[in-house]
Amino acid sequence: MSQWVYPAGTTADAEYDTSILPGAADGWAHTGLQVTDLAAGESRTVVTGGLEYIVVPLAGGARVTVGEQAFVLAGRPDVFSAATDVLYVPRDATFTLTSTEGGRYALCSATAREALPVSHLPAADVPDELRGAGPASRRVRNFGVPGVLGADSIIACEVITPAGNWSSYPPHKHDEEHEGVETALEEIYYFELRTEPDAPGAGSAFGYQRVYGTDSRPIDVLAEVRSGDVVLVPHGWHGPSTAPPGYDMYYLNVMAGPGATRAWLICDDPAHAWVRQTWAGQSVDPRLTTTA
């Protein structure tokens, strides 16, 4: 399990609190994530090489220059409060991220064959999906999916799961290429957690992540996760991502794979797929319908 679970700080280097790139683990080949805290005016410069990137402000705004182009990312106070604008940067480029007033930033990356144009997606254009129902309710912000943001291979989104709810559920997988049915994608989960508003216990928030394999490709992960932790999913069924009562969960997903088509197609675990049918008789968690 330790090959796929990285507690906060265990992948840190001189510039990043989290630094995972293709090749970080045996059999890990396509996706990356770097997270950094920057003071006001502090910068990070990245030479993309064979990777494409999506710059995602987790907290705070930023200015990003790509060659002669400059972009202002308004950002947000924190991941739970709102969606954020993002910036796509292609392979074979250099970009510099500068924090405007201090903040935390995620650099999502993936191997890319083709260099597409730089693209800025405003927060107002990020599709906001309420997925599931009842205790499986969650909010999905689809800022980096096909049809929303142009890219060669990277797919990214973020999910808010209210305290007590189950997310990434029913368990599903995307590790084989079956045209029109399933695509082979590695996946990164980066977590942040918080106590419910006005509750004590700040810093104690935790959740759980499950990953399990097929007979031909075994994997067995059941991890307690806290803010800053990362779980890698090289293959297999994954879910649920569970937010215990009292603690809201956020996770950022980064996906990519070897297929020629950029698509996010999943298969539910047949043992649990029936759960989806129960949602028709349940309402979406009102904590999601009354917040932005």
C-alpha positions in Angstrom: 0.0 0.0 0.0 2.8 2.4 0.8 3.8 2.5 -2.9 0.5 4.3 -3.7 -0.2 6.4 -0.5 1.9 9.5 0.2 1.1 11.4 3.4 1.6 15.2 3.3 5.2 16.2 3.0 6.6 12.8 2.1 7.2 13.9 -1.5 8.4 17.4 -0.7 11.4 19.0 -2.4 13.0 22.4 -2.3 10.1 24.1 -4.2 7.0 21.9 -3.7 5.2 20.4 -0.7 4.0 17.7 -3.0 5.9 16.6 -6.0 4.8 13.5 -8.0 5.7 13.2 -11.6 5.5 10.3 -14.2 8.0 7.7 -13.0 7.4 8.5 -9.3 6.5 4.8 -8.6 7.1 1.6 -10.4 4.4 1.4 -13.1 3.4 5.1 -12.8 3.9 6.6 -16.2 1.4 9.4 -17.3 0.3 11.8 -14.6 1.8 14.3 -12.1 0.9 16.7 -9.4 3.0 19.4 -7.7 1.6 21.6 -4.9 3.3 24.7 -3.4 2.6 27.4 -1.0 3.8 30.8 -2.1 4.2 34.1 -0.3 3.0 37.3 -2.0 5.3 38.0 -5.0 7.0 34.6 -4.8 7.3 32.6 -8.0 7.8 29.1 -9.5 9.1 28.6 -13.0 8.4 25.4 -14.9 9.8 24.0 -18.1 7.1 21.7 -19.3 9.2 19.5 -21.5 7.0 16.5 -22.6 4.3 17.3 -20.0 1.2 19.5 -20.4 -0.1 21.4 -17.3 -3.2 22.8 -15.7 -2.5 25.5 -13.1 -5.1 25.3 -10.4 -5.2 28.0 -7.6 -6.2 26.2 -4.4 -6.1 29.4 -2.3 -5.3 32.8 -3.5 -4.8 34.4 -6.9 -1.8 34.4 -9.3 -0.2 35.9 -12.4 1.1 33.3 -14.9 3.3 34.2 -17.8 3.8 31.8 -20.7 6.4 33.2 -23.1 5.1 36.7 -24.1 1.6 36.0 -22.8 0.4 36.9 -19.3 -2.7 35.7 -17.5 -4.3 36.7 -14.2 -6.0 34.0 -12.2 -8.4 35.4 -9.8 -8.3 32.3 -7.6 -10.4 31.8 -4.5 -10.2 32.0 -0.7 -10.0 28.2 -0.4 -11.1 25.0 -2.1 -14.4 24.7 -0.3 -15.7 28.2 -1.0 -15.9 28.3 -4.8 -14.6 27.2 -8.2 -11.5 28.8 -9.6 -10.3 29.8 -13.0 -7.5 27.7 -14.4 -4.8 27.9 -17.0 -3.8 25.2 -19.5 -0.1 25.2 -20.6 1.1 22.9 -23.3 4.2 20.7 -23.6 7.5 22.3 -24.8 6.8 25.6 -23.1 8.0 27.6 -20.1 5.7 29.3 -17.6 6.2 31.3 -14.4 3.5 31.3 -11.7 3.6 34.3 -9.3 1.4 34.6 -6.3 -0.4 38.0 -6.0 -1.1 38.0 -2.3 0.1 34.6 -1.1 -1.6 31.3 -1.6 -1.4 27.6 -2.4 -1.3 26.3 -6.0 -1.6 22.9 -7.7 0.2 22.1 -10.9 -1.5 19.2 -12.5 0.4 17.5 -15.3 0.4 14.6 -17.8 2.4 13.3 -20.7 1.4 14.8 -24.0 2.0 14.0 -27.6 0.8 17.3 -29.1 1.3 20.9 -28.0 -2.1 22.7 -28.0 -2.7 26.4 -27.5 -2.5 28.0 -24.0 -6.0 28.3 -22.7 -7.5 30.3 -19.8 -10.9 29.0 -18.4 -12.7 31.5 -16.1 -14.4 30.2 -13.0 -17.8 31.3 -14.3 -17.4 28.8 -17.2 -16.5 25.8 -14.9 -19.4 23.3 -15.1 -20.7 22.6 -11.6 -22.3 19.2 -11.3 -24.3 17.8 -8.3 -23.7 14.1 -8.5 -25.4 11.3 -6.6 -28.1 11.7 -4.0 -28.7 11.3 -0.3 -25.5 10.2 1.5 -23.8 9.7 -1.8 -24.2 13.4 -2.8 -21.2 15.4 -3.8 -20.3 18.5 -5.9 -18.0 18.0 -9.0 -16.3 21.0 -10.6 -15.4 19.8 -14.1 -12.8 22.4 -15.1 -10.4 20.1 -16.9 -12.5 17.5 -18.7 -13.0 16.9 -22.5 -15.5 19.4 -24.0 -14.6 22.0 -21.3 -10.9 22.5 -21.6 -8.8 21.6 -24.6 -5.8 19.3 -23.9 -3.9 16.4 -25.4 -4.3 13.9 -22.6 -4.8 15.4 -19.2 -8.2 15.2 -17.5 -8.8 16.9 -14.1 -11.7 17.9 -11.8 -12.3 18.5 -8.1 -14.9 17.2 -5.8 -16.5 18.5 -2.6 -18.0 15.8 -0.3 -20.0 17.0 2.7 -19.3 15.5 6.1 -20.9 12.1 6.5 -21.1 11.4 2.8 -19.6 8.9 0.4 -18.0 10.0 -2.8 -16.3 8.2 -5.8 -19.2 5.8 -5.3 -20.2 3.2 -6.5 -16.6 1.9 -6.8 -15.5 2.1 -10.4 -12.4 1.6 -12.6 -10.9 3.0 -15.8 -7.8 0.8 -16.5 -8.6 -0.9 -19.8 -9.3 0.4 -23.4 -12.7 -0.7 -24.6 -13.9 1.7 -27.3 -17.0 3.6 -26.2 -17.1 1.8 -22.8 -13.9 2.3 -20.8 -10.6 4.2 -21.1 -7.3 3.4 -19.4 -6.4 6.3 -17.1 -4.1 6.6 -14.1 -5.6 8.8 -11.4 -4.2 11.0 -8.6 -6.3 11.9 -5.6 -5.1 15.0 -3.6 -7.0 15.6 -0.4 -7.9 18.6 1.8 -10.2 18.2 4.7 -11.9 20.6 7.2 -14.2 20.6 10.2 -17.7 21.6 9.6 -18.2 25.4 10.1 -18.0 26.5 13.8 -17.0 23.0 15.0 -14.0 22.4 17.2 -11.2 20.0 16.2 -9.5 22.0 13.4 -6.5 20.0 12.3 -8.1 16.7 13.3 -10.1 16.3 10.1 -9.6 13.0 8.3 -11.3 10.7 5.7 -10.8 7.3 4.0 -9.9 6.2 0.5 -10.3 2.7 -0.9 -8.7 1.1 -3.9 -8.9 -2.6 -4.7 -7.9 -4.7 -7.7 -9.2 -7.4 -10.1 -8.0 -11.0 -10.0 -5.5 -10.3 -12.8 -4.3 -7.0 -11.5 -4.4 -6.9 -7.7 -4.0 -3.8 -5.5 -5.2 -3.3 -1.9 -5.4 0.2 -0.4 -7.4 1.4 2.5 -5.9 4.7 3.6 -6.8 7.2 6.3 -6.2 10.6 4.5 -5.7 14.1 5.8 -5.0 17.5 4.2 -2.2 17.3 1.8 -2.2 13.5 1.4 -2.1 11.9 -2.0 -3.3 8.5 -3.2 -2.3 7.1 -6.6 -4.6 4.8 -8.5 -2.6 3.0 -11.1 -5.4 0.5 -11.8 -8.3 -1.2 -10.2 -11.7 -0.3 -8.6 -11.5 2.9 -6.5 -14.0 4.2 -4.1 -15.5 5.1 -1.8 -13.9 8.3 -0.7 -15.5 8.7 2.7 -15.9 11.9 4.7 -16.7 11.0 8.3 -19.4 12.9 10.2 -17.9 16.3 11.2 -15.4 16.6 8.4 -15.9 17.9 4.9 -13.7 16.4 2.2 -12.1 18.0 -0.9 -10.1 16.1 -3.5 -8.5 17.1 -6.7 -8.3 14.4 -9.4 -5.7 14.2 -12.2 -6.0 11.6 -14.9 -4.2 10.5 -18.1 -3.3 7.3 -19.9 -1.8 5.8 -23.0 -4.9 5.8 -25.2 -5.0 7.9 -28.4 -8.4 9.3 -27.4 -8.8 11.7 -24.5 -12.0 10.4 -22.8 -13.1 9.7 -19.3 -15.1 6.4 -19.5 -15.6 4.3 -16.4 -17.1 0.9 -15.4 -18.8 0.4 -12.1 -17.9 -2.6 -10.0 -20.8 -5.0 -10.9 -21.2 -5.9 -7.3 -22.2 -2.4 -6.3 -23.5 -0.8 -9.5 -27.1 -1.3 -8.4 -26.6 1.5 -5.8 -27.0 4.1 -8.6 -30.6 3.1 -9.1 -31.5 4.0 -5.5 -30.7 7.7 -6.1 -33.9 8.3 -8.1 -35.9 8.2 -4.9 -33.6 10.4 -2.9 -32.9 14.2 -2.8 -29.5 15.8 -3.2 -27.9 16.7 0.1 -29.3 20.2 0.9 -25.9 21.3 2.1 -24.8 21.2 -1.6 -27.9 22.8 -3.1 -27.7 25.9 -0.8 -24.0 26.7 -1.3 -22.1 28.0 -4.3 
